[in-house]
Amino acid sequence: MFLKKSFKALALAGAVSLGLAACGSEGAGGDGTYNWQFVTEEVQGQVQYEYAAEFAELLHEKSDGQINIDVFEFGQLGSEVDQVEQLQDGIVEFAIVSPGFTGGMVAEGQVFALQFLFPDDQEKTQEILNTSEALHTHLAGMYEAHNIKPLAFFTEGAMQWTGSNELRTPADFQGFKMRTQESPLIMESYRAYGADPSPLSLV
């Protein structure tokens, strides 16, 4: 998750989500309470939303009711790109957004979109996400330069493709028209397979 800034990452063998927060948050209100907003890329019942909802519940509980977080389903506050801008501008305090939608800001973050990047073992993948200096120091610093602070990296399981025909090998993508995140690296990787990708929002 992220505080006031956020991003989500996708990897082939394991889709990875990143929690981010804005660097610096608003102070408490006159009554000593904090009222924050958390946007996600999914809806109730899906991983991201449920993570955010539990995060909000835990903060409310552990702060003795002083921290209140409203969680928004995907689309309620605009597109993925809108959510990144809102986080960066401090309009919302937390978000889960794919690095694909921040590729124009931090190009290195797009590495999560590469296929076959992580092992099939999700526990091993999560260990890497929890301990990698490259992620928690070097990549995090690149986001912090844009007023976004990564808080956590977590796996969402295997990446899947949906199409009108089977997609099992790179050759199956030849001539395949598909929608992707607005990420230069994602689009280029699918073009290398022979696909015809178009950047489109999920909204």
Residue, then its C-alpha position, 0 to 999 in steps of 0.5 A: m500500500f502507499l501513503k498518499k501515493s501508490f502503485k501496483a505492479l504486474a509480473l508474469a509468473g506472479a502479478v505484484s501489487l505495490g502499496l504507496a503513500a504520498c510523501g507527507s500527509e495532512g495534519a489532524g483536524g480540530d478534533g484530533t482525527y484524521n480523515w483520509q481516502f484510499v483508491t484502488e484498481e478493483v471493486q469489493g470482493q477483489v484482492q486490492y479492495e479487500y486489502a485496502a478495506e482491512f488496512a483502513e479497519l486496522l488503522h481505525e482500530k489501532s488509533d482508537g478511532q482517530i484515523n478514518i479511511d474511506v476506501f474507493e472502488f476502481g472507477q469512482l474517482g476516475s481512471e488509473v492515470d487520474q488516481v495516480e495524479q490525485l495521489q501525487d497532488g495529495i487529493v487522496e492519501f493512499a492508492i494501489v495503482s499499477p506501475g504500468f500507469t506510472g511508466g512515464m514518471v518512473a520508467e524503471g517501475q515498469v520492470f514488474a510488467l515483464q513476463f517470467l520475472f518472478p518464480d512460480d513459487q509465490e512465497k519465494t516471490q513475496e520474500i523477494l518483494n519484502t527484502s529487495e534492496a533494489l525495490h525498497t531503497h533504489l526504486a522507492g527513492m525514484y518514486e519519492a522524488h515524485n512525492i510518492k512513497p512505496l509502503a509495501f509490495f505484495t503478490e496477487g498471484a499469476m498473470q492471466w490473459t483473456g483472448s478469443n484464442e488460446l495464448r500459451t506461447p509467444a507465437d500465439f500473440q502474432g497479430f493479436k489485438m489487445r488492450t494494455q496499461e499505458s506503459p511503454l515497456i508493456m506495449e513494446s514487450y507485446r509488440a516483440y511477440g507480434a501482438d498489436p497492443s493498445p493502451l486503454s483504461l479499465v474504466 
